[in-house]
């Protein structure tokens, strides 16, 4: 069994990319991108 990447909220980085989000939630990267595109998901875009 894999050990969790992050053990509590205090260890979370300020910015999380799709690959890290997928690892944290135990889902595929495609599912992470789908989740990030939801209207109520707390995110903002940097750059274009």
mmCIF file of the N, C-alpha and C atoms, coordinates in Angstrom:
data_MODEL
# 
_entry.id   MODEL 
# 
loop_
_atom_site.group_PDB 
_atom_site.id 
_atom_site.type_symbol 
_atom_site.label_atom_id 
_atom_site.label_alt_id 
_atom_site.label_comp_id 
_atom_site.label_asym_id 
_atom_site.label_entity_id 
_atom_site.label_seq_id 
_atom_site.pdbx_PDB_ins_code 
_atom_site.Cartn_x 
_atom_site.Cartn_y 
_atom_site.Cartn_z 
_atom_site.occupancy 
_atom_site.B_iso_or_equiv 
_atom_site.pdbx_formal_charge 
_atom_site.auth_seq_id 
_atom_site.auth_comp_id 
_atom_site.auth_asym_id 
_atom_site.auth_atom_id 
_atom_site.pdbx_PDB_model_num 
ATOM 1   N N  . UNK A 1 1  ? 0.844   -1.191 0.000   1.00 0.00 ? 1  UNK A N  1 
ATOM 2   C CA . UNK A 1 1  ? 0.000   0.000  0.000   1.00 0.00 ? 1  UNK A CA 1 
ATOM 3   C C  . UNK A 1 1  ? 0.879   1.242  0.000   1.00 0.00 ? 1  UNK A C  1 
ATOM 4   N N  . UNK A 1 2  ? 0.549   2.190  -0.873  1.00 0.00 ? 2  UNK A N  1 
ATOM 5   C CA . UNK A 1 2  ? 1.324   3.420  -0.961  1.00 0.00 ? 2  UNK A CA 1 
ATOM 6   C C  . UNK A 1 2  ? 1.016   4.341  0.207   1.00 0.00 ? 2  UNK A C  1 
ATOM 7   N N  . UNK A 1 3  ? 2.035   5.041  0.644   1.00 0.00 ? 3  UNK A N  1 
ATOM 8   C CA . UNK A 1 3  ? 1.847   6.072  1.664   1.00 0.00 ? 3  UNK A CA 1 
ATOM 9   C C  . UNK A 1 3  ? 1.316   7.326  0.984   1.00 0.00 ? 3  UNK A C  1 
ATOM 10  N N  . UNK A 1 4  ? 0.422   8.052  1.637   1.00 0.00 ? 4  UNK A N  1 
ATOM 11  C CA . UNK A 1 4  ? -0.103  9.272  1.020   1.00 0.00 ? 4  UNK A CA 1 
ATOM 12  C C  . UNK A 1 4  ? 0.999   10.289 0.784   1.00 0.00 ? 4  UNK A C  1 
ATOM 13  N N  . UNK A 1 5  ? 0.849   11.030 -0.309  1.00 0.00 ? 5  UNK A N  1 
ATOM 14  C CA . UNK A 1 5  ? 1.811   12.067 -0.675  1.00 0.00 ? 5  UNK A CA 1 
ATOM 15  C C  . UNK A 1 5  ? 1.787   13.195 0.354   1.00 0.00 ? 5  UNK A C  1 
ATOM 16  N N  . UNK A 1 6  ? 0.606   13.584 0.765   1.00 0.00 ? 6  UNK A N  1 
ATOM 17  C CA . UNK A 1 6  ? 0.422   14.663 1.738   1.00 0.00 ? 6  UNK A CA 1 
ATOM 18  C C  . UNK A 1 6  ? -0.447  14.118 2.866   1.00 0.00 ? 6  UNK A C  1 
ATOM 19  N N  . UNK A 1 7  ? -0.042  14.342 4.100   1.00 0.00 ? 7  UNK A N  1 
ATOM 20  C CA . UNK A 1 7  ? -0.754  13.749 5.230   1.00 0.00 ? 7  UNK A CA 1 
ATOM 21  C C  . UNK A 1 7  ? -1.774  14.671 5.879   1.00 0.00 ? 7  UNK A C  1 
ATOM 22  N N  . UNK A 1 8  ? -1.639  15.987 5.702   1.00 0.00 ? 8  UNK A N  1 
ATOM 23  C CA . UNK A 1 8  ? -2.625  16.911 6.253   1.00 0.00 ? 8  UNK A CA 1 
ATOM 24  C C  . UNK A 1 8  ? -2.676  18.189 5.417   1.00 0.00 ? 8  UNK A C  1 
ATOM 25  N N  . UNK A 1 9  ? -3.678  19.002 5.669   1.00 0.00 ? 9  UNK A N  1 
ATOM 26  C CA . UNK A 1 9  ? -3.874  20.206 4.869   1.00 0.00 ? 9  UNK A CA 1 
ATOM 27  C C  . UNK A 1 9  ? -2.732  21.202 4.984   1.00 0.00 ? 9  UNK A C  1 
ATOM 28  N N  . UNK A 1 10 ? -2.038  21.208 6.111   1.00 0.00 ? 10 UNK A N  1 
ATOM 29  C CA . UNK A 1 10 ? -0.932  22.140 6.301   1.00 0.00 ? 10 UNK A CA 1 
ATOM 30  C C  . UNK A 1 10 ? 0.240   21.856 5.360   1.00 0.00 ? 10 UNK A C  1 
ATOM 31  N N  . UNK A 1 11 ? 0.336   20.645 4.871   1.00 0.00 ? 11 UNK A N  1 
ATOM 32  C CA . UNK A 1 11 ? 1.422   20.269 3.972   1.00 0.00 ? 11 UNK A CA 1 
ATOM 33  C C  . UNK A 1 11 ? 1.105   20.548 2.504   1.00 0.00 ? 11 UNK A C  1 
ATOM 34  N N  . UNK A 1 12 ? -0.129  20.923 2.194   1.00 0.00 ? 12 UNK A N  1 
ATOM 35  C CA . UNK A 1 12 ? -0.494  21.183 0.806   1.00 0.00 ? 12 UNK A CA 1 
ATOM 36  C C  . UNK A 1 12 ? 0.253   22.393 0.264   1.00 0.00 ? 12 UNK A C  1 
ATOM 37  N N  . UNK A 1 13 ? 0.759   22.292 -0.963  1.00 0.00 ? 13 UNK A N  1 
ATOM 38  C CA . UNK A 1 13 ? 1.385   23.459 -1.578  1.00 0.00 ? 13 UNK A CA 1 
ATOM 39  C C  . UNK A 1 13 ? 0.317   24.476 -1.966  1.00 0.00 ? 13 UNK A C  1 
ATOM 40  N N  . UNK A 1 14 ? 0.729   25.712 -2.190  1.00 0.00 ? 14 UNK A N  1 
ATOM 41  C CA . UNK A 1 14 ? -0.222  26.758 -2.556  1.00 0.00 ? 14 UNK A CA 1 
ATOM 42  C C  . UNK A 1 14 ? -0.842  26.478 -3.930  1.00 0.00 ? 14 UNK A C  1 
ATOM 43  N N  . UNK A 1 15 ? -0.059  25.911 -4.837  1.00 0.00 ? 15 UNK A N  1 
ATOM 44  C CA . UNK A 1 15 ? -0.543  25.598 -6.185  1.00 0.00 ? 15 UNK A CA 1 
ATOM 45  C C  . UNK A 1 15 ? -0.415  24.109 -6.427  1.00 0.00 ? 15 UNK A C  1 
ATOM 46  N N  . UNK A 1 16 ? -1.442  23.523 -7.034  1.00 0.00 ? 16 UNK A N  1 
ATOM 47  C CA . UNK A 1 16 ? -1.448  22.092 -7.326  1.00 0.00 ? 16 UNK A CA 1 
ATOM 48  C C  . UNK A 1 16 ? -1.786  21.911 -8.804  1.00 0.00 ? 16 UNK A C  1 
ATOM 49  N N  . UNK A 1 17 ? -0.968  21.143 -9.512  1.00 0.00 ? 17 UNK A N  1 
ATOM 50  C CA . UNK A 1 17 ? -1.267  20.868 -10.913 1.00 0.00 ? 17 UNK A CA 1 
ATOM 51  C C  . UNK A 1 17 ? -2.141  19.620 -11.023 1.00 0.00 ? 17 UNK A C  1 
ATOM 52  N N  . UNK A 1 18 ? -2.544  19.290 -12.231 1.00 0.00 ? 18 UNK A N  1 
ATOM 53  C CA . UNK A 1 18 ? -3.476  18.173 -12.440 1.00 0.00 ? 18 UNK A CA 1 
ATOM 54  C C  . UNK A 1 18 ? -2.873  16.842 -12.013 1.00 0.00 ? 18 UNK A C  1 
ATOM 55  N N  . UNK A 1 19 ? -1.588  16.633 -12.267 1.00 0.00 ? 19 UNK A N  1 
ATOM 56  C CA . UNK A 1 19 ? -0.959  15.365 -11.897 1.00 0.00 ? 19 UNK A CA 1 
ATOM 57  C C  . UNK A 1 19 ? -0.950  15.178 -10.380 1.00 0.00 ? 19 UNK A C  1 
ATOM 58  N N  . UNK A 1 20 ? -0.628  16.233 -9.643  1.00 0.00 ? 20 UNK A N  1 
ATOM 59  C CA . UNK A 1 20 ? -0.607  16.155 -8.187  1.00 0.00 ? 20 UNK A CA 1 
ATOM 60  C C  . UNK A 1 20 ? -2.016  15.971 -7.644  1.00 0.00 ? 20 UNK A C  1 
ATOM 61  N N  . UNK A 1 21 ? -2.967  16.691 -8.204  1.00 0.00 ? 21 UNK A N  1 
ATOM 62  C CA . UNK A 1 21 ? -4.363  16.554 -7.778  1.00 0.00 ? 21 UNK A CA 1 
ATOM 63  C C  . UNK A 1 21 ? -4.845  15.121 -7.988  1.00 0.00 ? 21 UNK A C  1 
ATOM 64  N N  . UNK A 1 22 ? -4.479  14.535 -9.118  1.00 0.00 ? 22 UNK A N  1 
ATOM 65  C CA . UNK A 1 22 ? -4.870  13.153 -9.406  1.00 0.00 ? 22 UNK A CA 1 
ATOM 66  C C  . UNK A 1 22 ? -4.288  12.198 -8.368  1.00 0.00 ? 22 UNK A C  1 
ATOM 67  N N  . UNK A 1 23 ? -3.022  12.414 -7.981  1.00 0.00 ? 23 UNK A N  1 
ATOM 68  C CA . UNK A 1 23 ? -2.411  11.568 -6.958  1.00 0.00 ? 23 UNK A CA 1 
ATOM 69  C C  . UNK A 1 23 ? -3.099  11.745 -5.608  1.00 0.00 ? 23 UNK A C  1 
ATOM 70  N N  . UNK A 1 24 ? -3.391  12.988 -5.253  1.00 0.00 ? 24 UNK A N  1 
ATOM 71  C CA . UNK A 1 24 ? -4.017  13.257 -3.959  1.00 0.00 ? 24 UNK A CA 1 
ATOM 72  C C  . UNK A 1 24 ? -5.394  12.624 -3.851  1.00 0.00 ? 24 UNK A C  1 
ATOM 73  N N  . UNK A 1 25 ? -6.175  12.693 -4.924  1.00 0.00 ? 25 UNK A N  1 
ATOM 74  C CA . UNK A 1 25 ? -7.538  12.178 -4.898  1.00 0.00 ? 25 UNK A CA 1 
ATOM 75  C C  . UNK A 1 25 ? -7.634  10.721 -5.335  1.00 0.00 ? 25 UNK A C  1 
ATOM 76  N N  . UNK A 1 26 ? -6.542  10.174 -5.866  1.00 0.00 ? 26 UNK A N  1 
ATOM 77  C CA . UNK A 1 26 ? -6.552  8.781  -6.310  1.00 0.00 ? 26 UNK A CA 1 
ATOM 78  C C  . UNK A 1 26 ? -7.383  8.565  -7.557  1.00 0.00 ? 26 UNK A C  1 
ATOM 79  N N  . UNK A 1 27 ? -7.327  9.543  -8.469  1.00 0.00 ? 27 UNK A N  1 
ATOM 80  C CA . UNK A 1 27 ? -8.074  9.449  -9.725  1.00 0.00 ? 27 UNK A CA 1 
ATOM 81  C C  . UNK A 1 27 ? -7.103  9.622  -10.881 1.00 0.00 ? 27 UNK A C  1 
ATOM 82  N N  . UNK A 1 28 ? -7.589  9.444  -12.096 1.00 0.00 ? 28 UNK A N  1 
ATOM 83  C CA . UNK A 1 28 ? -6.745  9.633  -13.271 1.00 0.00 ? 28 UNK A CA 1 
ATOM 84  C C  . UNK A 1 28 ? -6.513  11.123 -13.520 1.00 0.00 ? 28 UNK A C  1 
ATOM 85  N N  . UNK A 1 29 ? -5.499  11.420 -14.335 1.00 0.00 ? 29 UNK A N  1 
ATOM 86  C CA . UNK A 1 29 ? -5.256  12.824 -14.680 1.00 0.00 ? 29 UNK A CA 1 
ATOM 87  C C  . UNK A 1 29 ? -6.423  13.404 -15.464 1.00 0.00 ? 29 UNK A C  1 
ATOM 88  N N  . UNK A 1 30 ? -7.054  12.591 -16.295 1.00 0.00 ? 30 UNK A N  1 
ATOM 89  C CA . UNK A 1 30 ? -8.210  13.063 -17.049 1.00 0.00 ? 30 UNK A CA 1 
ATOM 90  C C  . UNK A 1 30 ? -9.339  13.477 -16.102 1.00 0.00 ? 30 UNK A C  1 
ATOM 91  N N  . UNK A 1 31 ? -9.550  12.688 -15.058 1.00 0.00 ? 31 UNK A N  1 
ATOM 92  C CA . UNK A 1 31 ? -10.578 13.028 -14.066 1.00 0.00 ? 31 UNK A CA 1 
ATOM 93  C C  . UNK A 1 31 ? -10.197 14.296 -13.301 1.00 0.00 ? 31 UNK A C  1 
ATOM 94  N N  . UNK A 1 32 ? -8.915  14.466 -13.030 1.00 0.00 ? 32 UNK A N  1 
ATOM 95  C CA . UNK A 1 32 ? -8.459  15.677 -12.341 1.00 0.00 ? 32 UNK A CA 1 
ATOM 96  C C  . UNK A 1 32 ? -8.724  16.912 -13.201 1.00 0.00 ? 32 UNK A C  1 
ATOM 97  N N  . UNK A 1 33 ? -8.431  16.814 -14.507 1.00 0.00 ? 33 UNK A N  1 
ATOM 98  C CA . UNK A 1 33 ? -8.716  17.933 -15.413 1.00 0.00 ? 33 UNK A CA 1 
ATOM 99  C C  . UNK A 1 33 ? -10.215 18.219 -15.478 1.00 0.00 ? 33 UNK A C  1 
ATOM 100 N N  . UNK A 1 34 ? -11.011 17.159 -15.490 1.00 0.00 ? 34 UNK A N  1 
ATOM 101 C CA . UNK A 1 34 ? -12.461 17.317 -15.506 1.00 0.00 ? 34 UNK A CA 1 
ATOM 102 C C  . UNK A 1 34 ? -12.945 18.037 -14.243 1.00 0.00 ? 34 UNK A C  1 
ATOM 103 N N  . UNK A 1 35 ? -12.410 17.630 -13.106 1.00 0.00 ? 35 UNK A N  1 
ATOM 104 C CA . UNK A 1 35 ? -12.753 18.263 -11.842 1.00 0.00 ? 35 UNK A CA 1 
ATOM 105 C C  . UNK A 1 35 ? -12.339 19.733 -11.840 1.00 0.00 ? 35 UNK A C  1 
ATOM 106 N N  . UNK A 1 36 ? -11.146 20.022 -12.343 1.00 0.00 ? 36 UNK A N  1 
ATOM 107 C CA . UNK A 1 36 ? -10.650 21.407 -12.350 1.00 0.00 ? 36 UNK A CA 1 
ATOM 108 C C  . UNK A 1 36 ? -11.459 22.304 -13.278 1.00 0.00 ? 36 UNK A C  1 
ATOM 109 N N  . UNK A 1 37 ? -12.127 21.724 -14.249 1.00 0.00 ? 37 UNK A N  1 
ATOM 110 C CA . UNK A 1 37 ? -12.916 22.543 -15.171 1.00 0.00 ? 37 UNK A CA 1 
ATOM 111 C C  . UNK A 1 37 ? -14.326 22.832 -14.655 1.00 0.00 ? 37 UNK A C  1 
ATOM 112 N N  . UNK A 1 38 ? -14.695 22.209 -13.524 1.00 0.00 ? 38 UNK A N  1 
ATOM 113 C CA . UNK A 1 38 ? -16.000 22.482 -12.921 1.00 0.00 ? 38 UNK A CA 1 
ATOM 114 C C  . UNK A 1 38 ? -16.090 23.942 -12.490 1.00 0.00 ? 38 UNK A C  1 
ATOM 115 N N  . UNK A 1 39 ? -17.272 24.509 -12.616 1.00 0.00 ? 39 UNK A N  1 
ATOM 116 C CA . UNK A 1 39 ? -17.485 25.918 -12.305 1.00 0.00 ? 39 UNK A CA 1 
ATOM 117 C C  . UNK A 1 39 ? -17.175 26.277 -10.854 1.00 0.00 ? 39 UNK A C  1 
ATOM 118 N N  . UNK A 1 40 ? -17.513 25.401 -9.922  1.00 0.00 ? 40 UNK A N  1 
ATOM 119 C CA . UNK A 1 40 ? -17.348 25.724 -8.510  1.00 0.00 ? 40 UNK A CA 1 
ATOM 120 C C  . UNK A 1 40 ? -16.024 25.241 -7.912  1.00 0.00 ? 40 UNK A C  1 
ATOM 121 N N  . UNK A 1 41 ? -15.115 24.723 -8.750  1.00 0.00 ? 41 UNK A N  1 
ATOM 122 C CA . UNK A 1 41 ? -13.807 24.296 -8.257  1.00 0.00 ? 41 UNK A CA 1 
ATOM 123 C C  . UNK A 1 41 ? -12.935 25.526 -8.029  1.00 0.00 ? 41 UNK A C  1 
ATOM 124 N N  . UNK A 1 42 ? -12.358 25.671 -6.823  1.00 0.00 ? 42 UNK A N  1 
ATOM 125 C CA . UNK A 1 42 ? -11.576 26.879 -6.522  1.00 0.00 ? 42 UNK A CA 1 
ATOM 126 C C  . UNK A 1 42 ? -10.245 26.886 -7.278  1.00 0.00 ? 42 UNK A C  1 
ATOM 127 N N  . UNK A 1 43 ? -10.177 27.691 -8.333  1.00 0.00 ? 43 UNK A N  1 
ATOM 128 C CA . UNK A 1 43 ? -8.958  27.745 -9.134  1.00 0.00 ? 43 UNK A CA 1 
ATOM 129 C C  . UNK A 1 43 ? -8.852  29.085 -9.838  1.00 0.00 ? 43 UNK A C  1 
ATOM 130 N N  . UNK A 1 44 ? -7.665  29.345 -10.334 1.00 0.00 ? 44 UNK A N  1 
ATOM 131 C CA . UNK A 1 44 ? -7.449  30.490 -11.210 1.00 0.00 ? 44 UNK A CA 1 
ATOM 132 C C  . UNK A 1 44 ? -6.340  30.132 -12.170 1.00 0.00 ? 44 UNK A C  1 
ATOM 133 N N  . UNK A 1 45 ? -6.338  30.782 -13.306 1.00 0.00 ? 45 UNK A N  1 
ATOM 134 C CA . UNK A 1 45 ? -5.400  30.472 -14.367 1.00 0.00 ? 45 UNK A CA 1 
ATOM 135 C C  . UNK A 1 45 ? -4.280  31.510 -14.382 1.00 0.00 ? 45 UNK A C  1 
ATOM 136 N N  . UNK A 1 46 ? -3.055  31.043 -14.533 1.00 0.00 ? 46 UNK A N  1 
ATOM 137 C CA . UNK A 1 46 ? -1.908  31.923 -14.658 1.00 0.00 ? 46 UNK A CA 1 
ATOM 138 C C  . UNK A 1 46 ? -1.451  31.866 -16.104 1.00 0.00 ? 46 UNK A C  1 
ATOM 139 N N  . UNK A 1 47 ? -1.338  32.998 -16.759 1.00 0.00 ? 47 UNK A N  1 
ATOM 140 C CA . UNK A 1 47 ? -0.933  33.043 -18.152 1.00 0.00 ? 47 UNK A CA 1 
ATOM 141 C C  . UNK A 1 47 ? -2.135  32.979 -19.074 1.00 0.00 ? 47 UNK A C  1 
ATOM 142 N N  . UNK A 1 48 ? -1.886  32.593 -20.325 1.00 0.00 ? 48 UNK A N  1 
ATOM 143 C CA . UNK A 1 48 ? -2.956  32.554 -21.316 1.00 0.00 ? 48 UNK A CA 1 
ATOM 144 C C  . UNK A 1 48 ? -3.826  31.417 -21.017 1.00 0.00 ? 48 UNK A C  1 
# 
